[in-house]
Amino acid sequence: MSWYKQLGNSVKEMRFVFCQTCGRSEGIRNLVSKNYWQWKDANPHFPFVVRECESIDPYILIRYKYGVEKKALIGNLNESELEQVIGQLVAQSNKVNSTI
């Protein structure tokens, strides 16, 4: 899924928070390390924020327009499952932004 090409103006920030050593965070660590530069090349001014915190349950936080945020817990998900979760969060942006 090419969710990173659909970010546009509807999503303001995407934050990845995970543990640098925990097994629960392995999927998101791999996804970010493999794809970060591809995402950044497609969206050079978009803030992809990566935070590593010891022993934390991994999550993705997306900030939409008007400060609305959605958080998805992503512990123990593999890379393809993570792509689906992120794609769903990005796809929700028009619905979330239109309700405000």
Summary of the structure (lengths in Angstrom):
residues: 100
radius of gyration: 13.0
end to end distance: 27.3
largest distance: 38.9
contacts: 275
relative contact order: 0.25
helix: 45%
strand: 24%
